[in-house]
Amino acid sequence: MLIVSVGLFIFLGIFLLLIGLQVFFCKRHSKMALILPIIAACGFIIVGIPAIFEAAILFAIYFVNKMLEKEKRESLAEIEKMNIADL
């Protein structure tokens, strides 16, 4: 029972660490933001099904961040167009 608990605790720690790294890399616009989920998906061979769920969550974080960035850029572009038109 203790071994299972320790194993789950380690898996949860790695999972939270990877999510933190993914958010960090996305904010810095790093290429690792796309490579990290691919590495996690390769863990499917070793760990099994939980690695696929983890990779899917990391990909979701990546794509949500990219979508939010795109919306932010578009809104800033609209504001800049308004400022130019006001001149």
C-alpha positions in Angstrom: 0.0 0.0 0.0 2.8 2.4 0.9 4.6 1.7 -2.5 1.4 2.5 -4.4 0.9 5.8 -2.4 4.5 6.8 -3.0 4.2 6.0 -6.7 1.0 8.0 -7.1 2.7 10.9 -5.2 5.7 10.9 -7.5 3.5 10.7 -10.6 1.4 13.6 -9.3 4.5 15.6 -8.6 5.9 15.0 -12.1 2.5 15.8 -13.6 2.3 19.2 -11.8 5.9 20.0 -12.6 5.3 19.4 -16.3 2.2 21.5 -16.3 4.2 24.3 -14.6 7.0 24.0 -17.2 4.5 24.0 -20.0 2.9 27.3 -18.8 6.3 28.8 -18.3 7.5 27.9 -21.7 4.3 29.1 -23.3 4.7 32.5 -21.7 8.3 32.8 -22.9 7.3 31.8 -26.5 9.8 28.9 -26.3 10.0 26.0 -28.8 10.0 23.7 -25.8 6.4 24.5 -25.3 5.7 22.3 -28.3 8.4 19.7 -27.7 7.4 19.0 -24.0 4.0 17.5 -24.9 5.7 15.3 -27.6 8.2 14.0 -25.0 5.3 13.3 -22.6 3.4 11.4 -25.3 6.5 9.3 -25.9 6.3 8.4 -22.2 3.2 6.4 -23.2 5.6 3.5 -24.2 6.9 3.4 -20.6 4.1 4.5 -18.4 1.0 3.7 -20.4 -2.4 5.4 -20.5 -1.7 8.2 -17.9 1.0 9.6 -20.2 -1.4 10.2 -23.0 -3.7 12.1 -20.8 -0.8 14.2 -19.5 0.3 14.9 -23.1 -3.2 15.9 -24.1 -3.4 18.4 -21.2 0.0 19.8 -22.1 -1.1 20.2 -25.8 -4.3 21.9 -24.6 -2.4 24.4 -22.5 -0.2 25.2 -25.5 -3.1 25.7 -27.9 -5.1 27.8 -25.4 -2.1 30.0 -24.8 -1.6 30.5 -28.5 -5.3 31.3 -29.0 -5.2 33.9 -26.2 -2.0 35.4 -27.6 -3.6 35.7 -31.0 -6.7 37.5 -29.6 -4.5 39.8 -27.6 -2.4 40.7 -30.7 -5.6 41.3 -32.8 -7.1 43.6 -30.1 -3.8 45.6 -29.9 -3.7 45.9 -33.7 -7.3 47.3 -33.6 -6.4 49.8 -31.0 -3.3 50.8 -33.0 -5.4 51.3 -36.1 -7.8 53.5 -34.1 -4.9 55.6 -32.8 -3.6 56.1 -36.3 -7.1 57.0 -37.6 -7.5 59.6 -34.8 -4.3 61.4 -36.0 
